Amino acid sequence: MDKKVFKKAQELIGNTLKLLGIEPDQLAVSAGEDVVDVQIDLPEDELGVFIGHHGETIASLQLILSLLVNRRLNQWFPVRVNVGDYRERRQEILFKKAEQAAQRAIDFGQEVIVPNLNSFERRQIHMYFQDNALVRTESRGEEPLRQLVVIPNTELPS
């Protein structure tokens, strides 16, 4: 990402989050190769407001910031928001849930549904199992009822 473009994105994000009461010392904006990462560090008692139920507020904030940055800069850069260590903790829980579903699928030889995941979380699980020889995954249904399904592989490598 061009430094000049990143500086503008950083300024837009900082100004927008300041309107929400987030001070510059509570915010870190960094650029990856194809994403702008926003890390918000708040006191423990304020985290829930910015995380929301199952990360819904983070997802909404991420969408708003992505649209704002991309509209103002006329370039598409996804913005990824993390509040505290929510993303890391959620990913750990998500992978544990996925492993349990895979084990049930293998043990019982039938599909196991993993409900209540957003598209980002489903994608993480798809990527997690992409090289797994014992199970495969697919998403079924339409939003907002779309679900991830863990399917045992019946053809095991010899």
DSSP file (Angstrom, degrees, kcal/mol; ACC not computed):
  #  RESIDUE AA STRUCTURE BP1 BP2  ACC     N-H-->O    O-->H-N    N-H-->O    O-->H-N    TCO  KAPPA ALPHA  PHI   PSI    X-CA   Y-CA   Z-CA
    1    1 A M              0   0    0      0, 0.0    30,-0.1     0, 0.0    33,-0.1   0.000 360.0 360.0 360.0 133.2    0.0    0.0    0.0
    2    2 A D     >  -     0   0    0      1,-0.1     4,-2.6     4,-0.0     5,-0.2  -0.326 360.0-131.6 -58.9 136.7    1.3    3.4   -1.0
    3    3 A K  H  > S+     0   0    0      1,-0.2     4,-2.5     2,-0.2     5,-0.1   0.869 106.6  51.8 -62.0 -38.1    2.5    5.5    2.1
    4    4 A K  H  > S+     0   0    0      2,-0.2     4,-1.8     1,-0.2    -1,-0.2   0.915 111.7  46.3 -65.5 -43.2    0.5    8.5    1.0
    5    5 A V  H  > S+     0   0    0      2,-0.2     4,-2.4     1,-0.2    -2,-0.2   0.911 112.4  51.2 -64.8 -43.1   -2.7    6.5    0.7
    6    6 A F  H  X S+     0   0    0     -4,-2.6     4,-3.1     1,-0.2     5,-0.2   0.913 106.7  53.9 -61.4 -43.1   -2.1    4.8    4.0
    7    7 A K  H  X S+     0   0    0     -4,-2.5     4,-2.2     1,-0.2    -1,-0.2   0.907 110.2  47.3 -58.1 -42.5   -1.5    8.2    5.7
    8    8 A K  H  X S+     0   0    0     -4,-1.8     4,-2.5     2,-0.2    -1,-0.2   0.915 113.1  48.2 -64.9 -43.0   -4.9    9.4    4.4
    9    9 A A  H  X S+     0   0    0     -4,-2.4     4,-2.6     1,-0.2     5,-0.2   0.923 111.1  50.9 -62.6 -44.2   -6.6    6.2    5.5
   10   10 A Q  H  X S+     0   0    0     -4,-3.1     4,-2.5     1,-0.2    -1,-0.2   0.900 111.2  48.1 -60.1 -42.8   -5.0    6.4    8.9
   11   11 A E  H  X S+     0   0    0     -4,-2.2     4,-2.6    -5,-0.2     5,-0.2   0.917 111.7  49.4 -65.5 -44.9   -6.2   10.0    9.3
   12   12 A L  H  X S+     0   0    0     -4,-2.5     4,-2.3     2,-0.2    -2,-0.2   0.926 114.0  45.7 -60.0 -46.1   -9.8    9.2    8.2
   13   13 A I  H  X S+     0   0    0     -4,-2.6     4,-2.7     2,-0.2     5,-0.2   0.929 113.2  49.5 -64.6 -45.9  -10.0    6.2   10.6
   14   14 A G  H  X S+     0   0    0     -4,-2.5     4,-1.8    -5,-0.2    -2,-0.2   0.916 112.8  46.6 -59.8 -45.4   -8.5    8.3   13.5
   15   15 A N  H  X S+     0   0    0     -4,-2.6     4,-1.2     2,-0.2    -1,-0.2   0.895 113.7  48.5 -65.1 -40.6  -10.9   11.2   13.0
   16   16 A T  H  X S+     0   0    0     -4,-2.3     4,-0.6    -5,-0.2     3,-0.5   0.935 113.0  46.3 -66.3 -46.1  -13.9    8.9   12.7
   17   17 A L  H ><>S+     0   0    0     -4,-2.7     5,-2.3     1,-0.2     3,-0.7   0.795 104.1  62.7 -69.9 -27.0  -13.1    6.9   15.8
   18   18 A K  H ><5S+     0   0    0     -4,-1.8     3,-1.7     1,-0.2    -1,-0.2   0.867  97.0  58.7 -63.0 -34.5  -12.4   10.1   17.7
   19   19 A L  H 3<5S+     0   0    0     -4,-1.2    -1,-0.2    -3,-0.5    -2,-0.2   0.751 103.2  53.4 -64.4 -22.9  -16.1   10.9   17.2
   20   20 A L  T <<5S-     0   0    0     -3,-0.7    -1,-0.3    -4,-0.6    -2,-0.2   0.349 128.2 -99.4 -92.6   5.0  -16.9    7.7   19.0
   21   21 A G  T < 5S+     0   0    0     -3,-1.7     2,-0.6     1,-0.3    -3,-0.2   0.609  77.5 139.5  90.5  12.5  -14.7    8.7   22.0
   22   22 A I      < -     0   0    0     -5,-2.3    -1,-0.3    -8,-0.1    -2,-0.1  -0.822  43.0-144.5 -94.2 120.1  -11.6    6.7   21.1
   23   23 A E    >   -     0   0    0     -2,-0.6     3,-2.2    -3,-0.1     4,-0.2  -0.435  23.1-109.8 -82.2 156.0   -8.5    8.7   21.8
   24   24 A P  G >  S+     0   0    0      0, 0.0     3,-1.3     0, 0.0    -1,-0.1   0.818 118.1  57.9 -55.1 -33.4   -5.4    8.5   19.6
   25   25 A D  G 3  S+     0   0    0      1,-0.2    -3,-0.0     3,-0.0    -2,-0.0   0.590 103.4  54.5 -75.4  -7.7   -3.4    6.7   22.4
   26   26 A Q  G <  S+     0   0    0     -3,-2.2    15,-2.7    14,-0.1     2,-0.4   0.287 103.5  72.0 -99.7   7.0   -6.1    3.9   22.4
   27   27 A L  E <   -A   40   0A   0     -3,-1.3     2,-0.4    13,-0.2    13,-0.2  -0.968  50.8-178.1-133.9 136.1   -5.7    3.3   18.6
   28   28 A A  E     -A   39   0A   0     11,-2.3    11,-3.1    -2,-0.4     2,-0.5  -0.987   7.9-170.8-132.5 125.3   -3.1    1.8   16.4
   29   29 A V  E     +A   38   0A   0     -2,-0.4     2,-0.3     9,-0.2     9,-0.2  -0.967  12.9 170.2-116.9 125.9   -3.6    1.7   12.6
   30   30 A S  E     -A   37   0A   0      7,-2.6     7,-2.8    -2,-0.5     2,-0.5  -0.928  26.1-128.0-133.9 159.1   -1.2   -0.3   10.5
   31   31 A A  E     -A   36   0A   0     -2,-0.3     5,-0.2     5,-0.2     2,-0.1  -0.918  18.3-172.7-113.3 127.7   -1.0   -1.4    6.9
   32   32 A G        -     0   0    0      3,-3.4     5,-0.0    -2,-0.5     0, 0.0  -0.262  50.7 -83.4 -93.0-168.1   -0.6   -4.9    5.6
   33   33 A E  S    S+     0   0    0      1,-0.2     3,-0.1    -2,-0.1    -2,-0.0   0.898 122.9   2.8 -66.2 -39.7    0.0   -5.8    2.0
   34   34 A D  S    S+     0   0    0      1,-0.1     2,-0.3   -33,-0.1    -1,-0.2   0.154 124.9  58.2-135.8  20.1   -3.8   -5.8    1.2
   35   35 A V        -     0   0    0     42,-0.2    -3,-3.4     2,-0.0     2,-0.6  -0.995  64.5-133.6-150.6 150.9   -5.5   -4.7    4.4
   36   36 A V  E     -Ab  31  79A   0     42,-2.9    44,-2.9    -2,-0.3     2,-0.4  -0.947  27.0-151.9-105.6 119.6   -5.6   -1.9    6.9
   37   37 A D  E     -Ab  30  80A   0     -7,-2.8    -7,-2.6    -2,-0.6     2,-0.5  -0.780   8.7-166.9 -95.4 133.2   -5.5   -3.2   10.5
   38   38 A V  E     -Ab  29  81A   0     42,-3.1    44,-2.6    -2,-0.4     2,-0.5  -0.974   1.9-170.0-121.5 117.1   -7.1   -1.1   13.3
   39   39 A Q  E     -Ab  28  82A   0    -11,-3.1   -11,-2.3    -2,-0.5     2,-0.5  -0.934   2.1-168.8-109.3 121.5   -6.3   -2.1   16.9
   40   40 A I  E     -Ab  27  83A   0     42,-2.9    44,-3.0    -2,-0.5     2,-0.6  -0.949   0.6-168.5-112.6 122.3   -8.4   -0.4   19.6
   41   41 A D        +     0   0    0    -15,-2.7    42,-0.1    -2,-0.5     3,-0.0  -0.944  17.8 163.7-115.3 115.8   -7.3   -0.8   23.2
   42   42 A L        -     0   0    0     -2,-0.6     5,-0.1     1,-0.1   -20,-0.0  -0.786  45.8 -79.3-124.3 164.0   -9.8    0.3   25.8
   43   43 A P    >>  -     0   0    0      0, 0.0     3,-2.3     0, 0.0     4,-0.7  -0.351  50.6-108.5 -60.3 149.0  -10.3   -0.2   29.5
   44   44 A E  G >4 S+     0   0    0      1,-0.3     3,-0.8     2,-0.2     4,-0.5   0.823 117.0  57.4 -50.5 -39.7  -11.8   -3.6   30.3
   45   45 A D  G 34 S+     0   0    0      1,-0.2    -1,-0.3     2,-0.1     4,-0.1   0.592 108.3  47.2 -73.4  -8.9  -15.2   -2.1   31.3
   46   46 A E  G <> S+     0   0    0     -3,-2.3     4,-0.9     2,-0.1     3,-0.5   0.503  87.3  87.1-105.5  -8.0  -15.6   -0.4   27.9
   47   47 A L  H XX S+     0   0    0     -3,-0.8     4,-1.7    -4,-0.7     3,-0.7   0.901  80.8  59.3 -61.3 -44.1  -14.7   -3.4   25.6
   48   48 A G  H 3> S+     0   0    0     -4,-0.5     4,-2.6     1,-0.3    -1,-0.2   0.825  98.7  58.3 -57.7 -35.7  -18.2   -4.9   25.4
   49   49 A V  H 34 S+     0   0    0     -3,-0.5    -1,-0.3     1,-0.2    -2,-0.2   0.884 113.8  37.7 -62.8 -39.0  -19.7   -1.7   23.9
   50   50 A F  H << S+     0   0    0     -4,-0.9    -1,-0.2    -3,-0.7    -2,-0.2   0.668 119.6  47.3 -89.2 -17.5  -17.3   -1.9   21.0
   51   51 A I  H  < S-     0   0    0     -4,-1.7     7,-1.5     6,-0.2     6,-1.1   0.913  87.7-175.3 -85.5 -50.5  -17.3   -5.7   20.6
   52   52 A G    ><  -     0   0    0     -4,-2.6     3,-1.5     5,-0.2     2,-0.4  -0.101  45.8 -26.7  78.5 177.0  -21.0   -6.3   20.8
   53   53 A H  G >  S-     0   0    0      1,-0.3     3,-1.6     2,-0.2     4,-0.0  -0.511 134.4 -15.5 -67.6 119.2  -22.9   -9.6   20.8
   54   54 A H  G 3  S-     0   0    0     -2,-0.4    -1,-0.3     1,-0.3    -2,-0.1   0.802 127.3 -59.8  52.5  32.9  -20.6  -12.2   19.0
   55   55 A G  G <> S+     0   0    0     -3,-1.5     4,-2.5     3,-0.1    -1,-0.3   0.661  96.4 139.2  77.1  15.5  -18.6   -9.3   17.6
   56   56 A E  H <> S+     0   0    0     -3,-1.6     4,-2.2     1,-0.2    -4,-0.2   0.873  71.9  49.8 -62.6 -37.1  -21.5   -7.7   15.7
   57   57 A T  H  > S+     0   0    0     -6,-1.1     4,-2.8     2,-0.2     5,-0.2   0.905 110.1  50.5 -69.2 -40.2  -20.4   -4.2   16.7
   58   58 A I  H  > S+     0   0    0     -7,-1.5     4,-2.8     2,-0.2    -2,-0.2   0.939 111.0  49.6 -59.4 -46.1  -16.8   -4.9   15.5
   59   59 A A  H  X S+     0   0    0     -4,-2.5     4,-2.2    -8,-0.3    -2,-0.2   0.907 112.8  46.6 -60.9 -42.5  -18.2   -6.2   12.2
   60   60 A S  H  X S+     0   0    0     -4,-2.2     4,-2.6     2,-0.2    -1,-0.2   0.923 113.2  48.2 -66.1 -44.2  -20.4   -3.1   11.7
   61   61 A L  H  X S+     0   0    0     -4,-2.8     4,-2.7     1,-0.2     5,-0.2   0.897 110.7  52.5 -62.0 -41.0  -17.6   -0.7   12.6
   62   62 A Q  H  X S+     0   0    0     -4,-2.8     4,-2.4    -5,-0.2    17,-0.3   0.913 110.4  47.6 -60.5 -44.8  -15.3   -2.6   10.2
   63   63 A L  H  X S+     0   0    0     -4,-2.2     4,-2.7     2,-0.2     5,-0.2   0.930 112.6  48.3 -63.2 -46.7  -17.9   -2.2    7.4
   64   64 A I  H  X S+     0   0    0     -4,-2.6     4,-2.5     1,-0.2    -2,-0.2   0.930 114.0  45.9 -60.9 -46.8  -18.4    1.5    8.1
   65   65 A L  H  X S+     0   0    0     -4,-2.7     4,-2.8     2,-0.2     5,-0.3   0.897 112.3  51.4 -65.3 -39.7  -14.6    2.2    8.2
   66   66 A S  H  X S+     0   0    0     -4,-2.4     4,-2.7    -5,-0.2     5,-0.3   0.941 112.7  45.2 -61.1 -47.5  -14.0    0.2    5.0
   67   67 A L  H  X S+     0   0    0     -4,-2.7     4,-2.4     2,-0.2     5,-0.2   0.912 114.6  48.7 -63.4 -42.6  -16.7    2.0    3.1
   68   68 A L  H  X S+     0   0    0     -4,-2.5     4,-2.3    -5,-0.2     5,-0.2   0.953 115.1  43.0 -61.8 -51.9  -15.5    5.4    4.4
   69   69 A V  H  X S+     0   0    0     -4,-2.8     4,-2.2     1,-0.2     6,-0.3   0.925 117.3  46.5 -62.1 -45.7  -11.9    4.8    3.5
   70   70 A N  H  X>S+     0   0    0     -4,-2.7     4,-1.2    -5,-0.3     5,-0.6   0.859 113.0  48.3 -70.1 -34.6  -12.6    3.3    0.2
   71   71 A R  H  <5S+     0   0    0     -4,-2.4    -1,-0.2    -5,-0.3    -2,-0.2   0.919 115.8  43.8 -70.1 -42.4  -15.1    5.9   -0.9
   72   72 A R  H  <5S+     0   0    0     -4,-2.3    -2,-0.2    -5,-0.2    -1,-0.2   0.835 123.2  35.9 -72.1 -32.4  -12.8    8.8    0.1
   73   73 A L  H  <5S-     0   0    0     -4,-2.2    -1,-0.2     2,-0.2    -2,-0.2   0.521  96.6-133.8-100.2  -6.0   -9.6    7.2   -1.4
   74   74 A N  T  <5S+     0   0    0     -4,-1.2     2,-0.3    -5,-0.2    -3,-0.2   0.808  74.0 101.4  55.5  32.3  -11.3    5.6   -4.5
   75   75 A Q  S   <S-     0   0    0     -5,-0.6     2,-0.8    -6,-0.3    -2,-0.2  -0.990  75.3-118.6-141.4 147.5   -9.4    2.4   -3.8
   76   76 A W        +     0   0    0     -2,-0.3    -9,-0.1    -3,-0.1   -10,-0.0  -0.794  41.7 155.5 -95.1 113.5  -10.5   -0.8   -2.1
   77   77 A F        -     0   0    0     -2,-0.8   -42,-0.2   -11,-0.2    -7,-0.1  -0.958  38.5-131.7-130.7 113.2   -8.6   -1.7    1.0
   78   78 A P        -     0   0    0      0, 0.0   -42,-2.9     0, 0.0     2,-0.5  -0.380  17.5-143.0 -62.8 142.7  -10.4   -3.9    3.5
   79   79 A V  E     -b   36   0A   0    -17,-0.3     2,-0.5   -44,-0.2   -42,-0.2  -0.942  10.8-161.6-109.0 127.0  -10.3   -2.6    7.1
   80   80 A R  E     -b   37   0A   0    -44,-2.9   -42,-3.1    -2,-0.5     2,-0.4  -0.946   8.4-161.2-113.0 119.5   -9.9   -5.2    9.8
   81   81 A V  E     -b   38   0A   0     -2,-0.5     2,-0.4   -44,-0.2   -42,-0.2  -0.818  10.2-178.8-105.1 137.6  -10.9   -4.0   13.3
   82   82 A N  E     -b   39   0A   0    -44,-2.6   -42,-2.9    -2,-0.4     2,-0.5  -1.000  11.4-158.4-132.0 135.9   -9.9   -5.7   16.6
   83   83 A V  E >   -b   40   0A   0     -2,-0.4     3,-2.1   -44,-0.2   -42,-0.2  -0.965  67.1 -41.1-115.2 120.9  -10.9   -4.5   20.0
   84   84 A G  T 3  S-     0   0    0    -44,-3.0     3,-0.2    -2,-0.5   -44,-0.1  -0.439 115.6 -40.5  60.4-132.5   -8.6   -5.7   22.8
   85   85 A D  T 3> S+     0   0    0      1,-0.1     4,-2.4    -2,-0.1    -1,-0.2  -0.059 100.2 125.5-114.0  31.5   -7.7   -9.3   22.1
   86   86 A Y  H <>  +     0   0    0     -3,-2.1     4,-3.1     1,-0.2     5,-0.3   0.918  69.8  51.1 -57.7 -48.8  -11.3  -10.2   20.9
   87   87 A R  H  > S+     0   0    0      1,-0.2     4,-2.4     2,-0.2    -1,-0.2   0.905 112.1  46.8 -59.5 -43.3  -10.2  -11.6   17.5
   88   88 A E  H  > S+     0   0    0      2,-0.2     4,-2.1     1,-0.2    -1,-0.2   0.935 115.2  45.5 -65.0 -46.1   -7.6  -13.9   19.0
   89   89 A R  H  X S+     0   0    0     -4,-2.4     4,-2.0     1,-0.2    -2,-0.2   0.908 114.3  49.1 -64.0 -41.3   -9.9  -15.2   21.7
   90   90 A R  H  X S+     0   0    0     -4,-3.1     4,-2.8    -5,-0.2    -2,-0.2   0.896 109.8  51.4 -65.7 -40.4  -12.8  -15.7   19.2
   91   91 A Q  H  X S+     0   0    0     -4,-2.4     4,-2.7    -5,-0.3     5,-0.2   0.902 108.6  51.7 -64.1 -40.1  -10.5  -17.5   16.8
   92   92 A E  H  X S+     0   0    0     -4,-2.1     4,-1.8     2,-0.2    -1,-0.2   0.928 113.4  44.0 -61.3 -45.5   -9.4  -19.8   19.5
   93   93 A I  H  X S+     0   0    0     -4,-2.0     4,-2.4     2,-0.2    -2,-0.2   0.905 113.3  52.6 -64.4 -42.3  -13.0  -20.6   20.5
   94   94 A L  H  X S+     0   0    0     -4,-2.8     4,-2.3     1,-0.2    -2,-0.2   0.914 110.1  46.0 -61.4 -46.5  -13.9  -21.0   16.8
   95   95 A F  H  X S+     0   0    0     -4,-2.7     4,-2.5     2,-0.2    -1,-0.2   0.851 111.5  52.5 -68.6 -33.6  -11.2  -23.5   16.0
   96   96 A K  H  X S+     0   0    0     -4,-1.8     4,-2.2    -5,-0.2    -2,-0.2   0.932 110.7  47.5 -64.9 -44.8  -12.0  -25.5   19.2
   97   97 A K  H  X S+     0   0    0     -4,-2.4     4,-2.2     1,-0.2    -2,-0.2   0.895 112.4  50.4 -60.4 -41.6  -15.6  -25.6   18.1
   98   98 A A  H  X S+     0   0    0     -4,-2.3     4,-2.6     2,-0.2    -2,-0.2   0.905 109.1  50.6 -65.2 -42.8  -14.5  -26.7   14.6
   99   99 A E  H  X S+     0   0    0     -4,-2.5     4,-2.5     2,-0.2    -1,-0.2   0.902 110.3  50.0 -62.2 -41.4  -12.3  -29.4   15.9
  100  100 A Q  H  X S+     0   0    0     -4,-2.2     4,-2.2     2,-0.2    -1,-0.2   0.913 111.4  48.5 -63.9 -42.1  -15.1  -30.8   18.1
  101  101 A A  H  X S+     0   0    0     -4,-2.2     4,-2.4     2,-0.2    -2,-0.2   0.905 111.5  50.1 -64.6 -41.1  -17.5  -30.8   15.0
  102  102 A A  H  X S+     0   0    0     -4,-2.6     4,-2.5     2,-0.2    -2,-0.2   0.911 109.8  50.6 -63.6 -42.0  -14.8  -32.6   12.9
  103  103 A Q  H  X S+     0   0    0     -4,-2.5     4,-3.0     1,-0.2    -1,-0.2   0.905 111.4  47.9 -64.2 -40.4  -14.3  -35.2   15.6
  104  104 A R  H  X S+     0   0    0     -4,-2.2     4,-2.6     2,-0.2     6,-0.3   0.905 111.0  51.7 -64.8 -40.8  -18.1  -35.8   15.8
  105  105 A A  H  X>S+     0   0    0     -4,-2.4     4,-1.2     2,-0.2     5,-0.8   0.915 115.0  42.1 -61.4 -43.3  -18.3  -36.0   12.0
  106  106 A I  H  <5S+     0   0    0     -4,-2.5    -2,-0.2     2,-0.2    -1,-0.2   0.937 115.6  49.0 -68.5 -47.8  -15.5  -38.6   11.9
  107  107 A D  H  <5S+     0   0    0     -4,-3.0    -2,-0.2     1,-0.2    -1,-0.2   0.889 124.1  29.4 -60.9 -42.0  -16.7  -40.6   14.9
  108  108 A F  H  <5S-     0   0    0     -4,-2.6    -1,-0.2     2,-0.2    -2,-0.2   0.512  99.6-129.1-100.8  -6.1  -20.3  -40.9   13.7
  109  109 A G  T  <5S+     0   0    0     -4,-1.2     2,-0.3    -5,-0.3    -3,-0.2   0.814  71.2 103.3  64.4  31.1  -19.6  -40.8   10.0
  110  110 A Q  S   <S-     0   0    0     -5,-0.8    -1,-0.2    -6,-0.3    -2,-0.2  -0.951  77.9 -83.0-142.4 163.4  -22.1  -38.1    9.3
  111  111 A E        -     0   0    0     -2,-0.3     2,-0.4    40,-0.1    40,-0.2  -0.288  36.4-156.0 -64.7 145.4  -22.3  -34.3    8.6
  112  112 A V  E     -C  150   0B   0     38,-2.4    38,-3.2     2,-0.0     2,-0.4  -0.994   8.0-141.4-126.6 128.6  -22.2  -31.9   11.5
  113  113 A I  E     -C  149   0B   0     -2,-0.4    36,-0.2    36,-0.2    34,-0.0  -0.725   5.4-159.8 -90.0 134.5  -23.6  -28.4   11.3
  114  114 A V  E     -C  148   0B   0     34,-3.3    34,-1.5    -2,-0.4     3,-0.2  -0.915  24.6-166.0-111.1 101.3  -21.8  -25.6   13.0
  115  115 A P        +     0   0    0      0, 0.0    32,-0.1     0, 0.0    30,-0.0  -0.205  52.6  38.0 -84.3 173.7  -24.4  -22.8   13.4
  116  116 A N  S    S+     0   0    0      1,-0.2     2,-0.4    30,-0.2    31,-0.1   0.847  74.4 137.8  59.7  44.5  -24.3  -19.1   14.2
  117  117 A L        -     0   0    0     29,-0.4    -1,-0.2    -3,-0.2     2,-0.1  -0.943  46.2-135.2-117.2 141.8  -21.2  -18.1   12.3
  118  118 A N     >  -     0   0    0     -2,-0.4     4,-2.4     1,-0.1     5,-0.2  -0.374  38.1 -95.3 -83.3 174.5  -20.7  -15.0   10.2
  119  119 A S  H  > S+     0   0    0      1,-0.2     4,-2.3     2,-0.2     5,-0.2   0.865 124.6  52.8 -61.7 -38.0  -19.2  -15.2    6.8
  120  120 A F  H  > S+     0   0    0      2,-0.2     4,-2.0     1,-0.2    -1,-0.2   0.918 111.0  46.8 -63.7 -43.4  -15.7  -14.3    8.1
  121  121 A E  H  > S+     0   0    0      2,-0.2     4,-2.0     1,-0.2    -2,-0.2   0.889 110.7  51.9 -67.6 -39.3  -15.8  -17.1   10.7
  122  122 A R  H  X S+     0   0    0     -4,-2.4     4,-2.6     1,-0.2    -1,-0.2   0.926 109.5  50.5 -61.0 -43.4  -17.1  -19.6    8.1
  123  123 A R  H  X S+     0   0    0     -4,-2.3     4,-2.6     1,-0.2    -2,-0.2   0.901 106.7  54.7 -62.2 -40.8  -14.2  -18.7    5.9
  124  124 A Q  H  X S+     0   0    0     -4,-2.0     4,-2.3     1,-0.2    -1,-0.2   0.912 110.7  45.6 -58.9 -42.7  -11.7  -19.1    8.7
  125  125 A I  H  X S+     0   0    0     -4,-2.0     4,-2.0     2,-0.2    -2,-0.2   0.904 110.1  53.5 -69.8 -40.3  -13.0  -22.6    9.3
  126  126 A H  H  < S+     0   0    0     -4,-2.6     4,-0.5     1,-0.2    -2,-0.2   0.939 113.1  44.4 -56.4 -46.0  -12.9  -23.5    5.6
  127  127 A M  H >< S+     0   0    0     -4,-2.6     3,-0.8     1,-0.2     4,-0.3   0.883 109.2  56.9 -65.8 -38.7   -9.3  -22.4    5.5
  128  128 A Y  H 3< S+     0   0    0     -4,-2.3     3,-0.3     1,-0.2    -1,-0.2   0.864 116.6  34.7 -60.3 -38.4   -8.5  -24.2    8.7
  129  129 A F  T >< S+     0   0    0     -4,-2.0     3,-2.0     1,-0.2    -1,-0.2   0.363  84.7 107.3 -99.0   4.5   -9.7  -27.5    7.2
  130  130 A Q  T <  S+     0   0    0     -3,-0.8    -1,-0.2    -4,-0.5    -2,-0.1   0.802  89.8  34.6 -59.0 -30.8   -8.5  -27.0    3.6
  131  131 A D  T 3  S+     0   0    0     -4,-0.3     2,-0.5    -3,-0.3    -1,-0.3   0.206  89.1 119.8-106.9  15.5   -5.7  -29.5    3.9
  132  132 A N    <   -     0   0    0     -3,-2.0     3,-0.1     3,-0.2    -3,-0.1  -0.702  46.3-163.9 -85.0 124.0   -7.4  -31.9    6.2
  133  133 A A  S    S+     0   0    0     -2,-0.5    -1,-0.1     1,-0.2    22,-0.1   0.667  84.1  56.7 -80.0 -16.7   -7.7  -35.4    4.7
  134  134 A L  S    S+     0   0    0      1,-0.1    19,-3.0    18,-0.1     2,-0.3   0.777 114.1  17.4 -89.4 -27.9  -10.4  -36.6    7.2
  135  135 A V  E     -D  152   0B   0     17,-0.3     2,-0.3    -6,-0.2    -3,-0.2  -0.945  56.0-161.4-140.3 161.0  -13.0  -33.9    6.7
  136  136 A R  E     -D  151   0B   0     15,-2.4    15,-3.4    -2,-0.3     2,-0.3  -0.908  15.8-142.2-133.4 165.4  -14.1  -31.2    4.3
  137  137 A T  E     +D  150   0B   0     -2,-0.3     2,-0.3    13,-0.2    13,-0.2  -0.913  17.6 172.9-129.0 154.8  -16.4  -28.2    4.8
  138  138 A E  E     -D  149   0B   0     11,-1.8    11,-3.2    -2,-0.3     2,-0.4  -0.979  27.3-124.8-152.7 157.2  -19.1  -26.4    2.9
  139  139 A S  E     -D  148   0B   0     -2,-0.3     2,-0.3     9,-0.2     9,-0.2  -0.858  29.5-173.2-103.4 139.4  -21.5  -23.6    3.6
  140  140 A R  E     +D  147   0B   0      7,-2.8     7,-2.9    -2,-0.4     2,-0.1  -0.952  37.7  25.1-133.0 151.8  -25.2  -24.1    2.9
  141  141 A G  S    S-     0   0    0     -2,-0.3     2,-0.3     5,-0.2     5,-0.2  -0.274  81.3 -70.0  94.0-179.8  -28.3  -22.0    2.9
  142  142 A E    >   -     0   0    0     -2,-0.1     3,-2.0     4,-0.1     4,-0.1  -0.846  65.9 -60.4-113.8 148.8  -28.9  -18.3    2.5
  143  143 A E  T 3  S+     0   0    0      1,-0.3     4,-0.0    -2,-0.3    -2,-0.0  -0.385 118.3  25.6 -59.8 142.5  -28.0  -15.5    4.8
  144  144 A P  T 3  S+     0   0    0      0, 0.0    -1,-0.3     0, 0.0    -3,-0.0  -0.955 132.5  41.6 -91.5  10.3  -28.9  -14.9    7.6
  145  145 A L  S <  S+     0   0    0     -3,-2.0    -2,-0.3   -29,-0.1    -5,-0.1   0.263  79.3 135.5-100.5  11.7  -29.4  -18.7    8.0
  146  146 A R        -     0   0    0     -5,-0.2   -29,-0.4    -4,-0.1     2,-0.3  -0.358  35.3-167.9 -63.4 138.1  -26.3  -19.8    6.2
  147  147 A Q  E     - D   0 140B   0     -7,-2.9    -7,-2.8   -32,-0.1     2,-0.4  -0.924  21.9-123.5-130.8 153.0  -24.5  -22.6    8.1
  148  148 A L  E     -CD 114 139B   0    -34,-1.5   -34,-3.3    -2,-0.3     2,-0.5  -0.805  25.8-158.7 -93.6 136.4  -21.1  -24.3    7.9
  149  149 A V  E     -CD 113 138B   0    -11,-3.2   -11,-1.8    -2,-0.4     2,-0.6  -0.969   6.9-151.9-119.9 129.4  -21.2  -28.1    7.5
  150  150 A V  E     -CD 112 137B   0    -38,-3.2   -38,-2.4    -2,-0.5   -13,-0.2  -0.894  18.7-167.4 -99.2 123.9  -18.3  -30.4    8.4
  151  151 A I  E     - D   0 136B   0    -15,-3.4   -15,-2.4    -2,-0.6     2,-0.2  -0.941  18.9-126.4-119.3 127.0  -18.4  -33.5    6.3
  152  152 A P  E     - D   0 135B   0      0, 0.0     2,-0.5     0, 0.0   -17,-0.3  -0.503  27.4-120.9 -71.0 139.2  -16.4  -36.7    6.9
  153  153 A N        -     0   0    0    -19,-3.0     3,-0.1    -2,-0.2   -44,-0.0  -0.688  21.5-167.6 -78.9 125.5  -14.3  -37.8    3.9
  154  154 A T  S    S+     0   0    0     -2,-0.5     2,-0.9     1,-0.2    -1,-0.2   0.713  76.5  66.5 -86.0 -22.2  -15.4  -41.3    3.0
  155  155 A E  S    S-     0   0    0    -22,-0.1    -1,-0.2    -3,-0.1    -2,-0.0  -0.835  73.5-171.1-102.0  98.6  -12.4  -41.8    0.7
  156  156 A L        -     0   0    0     -2,-0.9   -22,-0.1     1,-0.1    -2,-0.0  -0.647  29.6-103.3 -89.0 145.5   -9.3  -41.8    2.9
  157  157 A P              0   0    0      0, 0.0    -1,-0.1     0, 0.0   -24,-0.0  -0.348 360.0 360.0 -65.9 147.7   -5.9  -41.7    1.3
  158  158 A S              0   0    0     -2,-0.0    -2,-0.0     0, 0.0     0, 0.0   0.458 360.0 360.0 -95.1 360.0   -4.0  -45.0    1.3
